[in-house]
Amino acid sequence: MNITDVRVFPVEEDKLKAYVTITLDHCFVIRDLKVIHGSSGLFIAMPAKKRKDGTYKDIAHPLNADTRSQMERVILIEYERHLHQAQSGMLVSAPADLD
């Protein structure tokens, strides 16, 4: 599995920094991942659905730590690139291939 596209949608909230959409192998899209600023820095939250009892359950998530780490690394690199380009006034679309 390779993340072949990352789209970053920044937001102006306290802890929530951006929503992210990723594409896997040019054929599967996962929307509404979140870039969160926590007590130990930035991390990625998986898309989740609120249940009737008020708790949240992930809709999609990696099954092991290696996959989660790889996803987080690629997404955070693209998030930082997006921020840098926005600050320098040179925002362009994400690259098509992020292996």
N, C-alpha and C positions, 0 to 999 in steps of 0.2 A: 504494500500500500504506500503510495506516494501522494503527498499534498501537492497538487498541480496548480492551484490558484488560491490566493488569500485575498479577500476583500475586507477592508477595515472601514468601519463607520463610527467615527469618534462621537462621544456625547459629553456634555458638560454637567457631570454629576460628581458628587463627592468621592465615592469609591469606585463606581462604575466608570471606566475610561473609554470603552468602545464595545460595540457589537462587531462580531466577525462572522463572515461566511467563508467556508473552505470547500474546495472541490477535491475529491480523491480520484486519482487516476483518470482525470478528464471525464468522469462518468457518474459521480455520486456527490451530491451537494449536502452539506450540513450547515444550517443557518442558526443564528442566535447564540453562538458561543460568546462569552463575555470576557473582556479583559478587565480584571479587578485589581485595585491597589489595596493590598492587605497590609497587615502589620509587618510582614517580612518582605514586602516588595510586590511586584506584579505577578499575577497568576491567571490561569485560564479556568473559567467555569463552563461546564458543559450545558447545553440547552436542557431545560427542565420544565416540567408541568406541575402546576399547583394541584394538589389532591383535595378532596372534600374535607379532610381532617386538618387542612392548613399546612401540611408538610409538602416538600417538593421531591419529585422523583425525576432523575435524569431520563431524558428521551433517548439520547445517544451518548455513549461514552466508551473510551478505550478499555480493553479487558486486561491490560497489564501495564506495569509502570514504565517499561521501555517505550511503548507506543504513546502513552500520555506524555512522557518527557520529550519525545520527538515532536509531537504535535505542538506542545507548549513552546519549544525552542523555535520552530518555524513561524508560528503565529506571533510570538513576541518580537522576533527579528523584523517581521513585516510591519508590526505595529510601530516599532521604533523608527523604521525607515519612513513610514507614513508621517509620523510626527516631524521628523527632520525635514522632509520635503515640504510639509505644510508651513513650517517655520521659515524656510528659505524661499517660500513662494513658488516652488517648483513642483507642485503636486502633479503626479502623472499616475496613470492606472498601474495596477500591480503587474509584475511580470507573469507571463503565461506558464512558466515552468519553474517550480521551486523544489527541486529534489535534494 
